[in-house]
Amino acid sequence: MANRLINPITGTPVISYNEAALFFMATRIHYSMKADNKLYAEIKQACEKARQAITAAGPAGPPPLDELVDEWMFKLDVEKAVMEQEKAKQEAAEA
């Protein structure tokens, strides 16, 4: 069974392709505004890959939601690693 993307506002699983696509777009925009491009490069790359998949689907229809969710979970794993790096740097600076 594929991972399920959870809507952070409602706390319910995402079952709509359009809802998943909207999360991708919002995340892409959010991380494109980050100052440290090197730190967030992998996150932006994952979001760009998702955007390309959404765009390429065109009139043939969207890719399966499970594929979008798997890509989203990859992005979350990358984000977690980035946050852990930032925390480690902050702790090292405070020591």
C-alpha positions, 0 to 999 in steps of 0.5 A, spaced: 500 500 500 502 506 498 503 512 503 498 517 504 498 524 503 495 527 509 492 534 508 495 538 514 489 543 514 483 538 515 487 532 517 484 527 512 487 523 507 488 526 500 484 522 495 483 528 489 488 528 484 487 536 484 488 537 491 495 533 491 497 537 485 495 543 489 500 541 494 505 540 490 504 547 487 504 551 493 510 547 496 514 549 490 512 556 490 514 556 498 521 553 497 522 557 491 522 563 496 527 560 500 534 564 500 538 558 501 538 555 494 543 550 496 539 547 502 533 547 499 535 544 492 533 537 493 526 539 495 525 544 489 527 539 484 522 534 487 517 539 486 519 541 479 519 533 477 512 533 480 510 539 476 513 536 470 509 530 471 502 534 472 504 538 466 506 532 461 499 528 463 495 533 459 489 531 456 491 524 457 489 525 464 493 525 471 498 520 473 495 515 478 495 519 485 499 513 488 505 516 484 504 523 486 503 521 493 510 517 493 513 523 490 510 527 495 513 522 501 520 523 497 519 530 498 517 530 505 523 525 507 528 530 504 525 536 508 526 532 514 533 531 512 534 538 511 531 540 518 535 535 521 541 538 518 539 545 520 538 543 527 545 540 528 548 546 525 544 550 530 546 546 536 553 546 534 553 553 533 550 554 540 555 549 543 
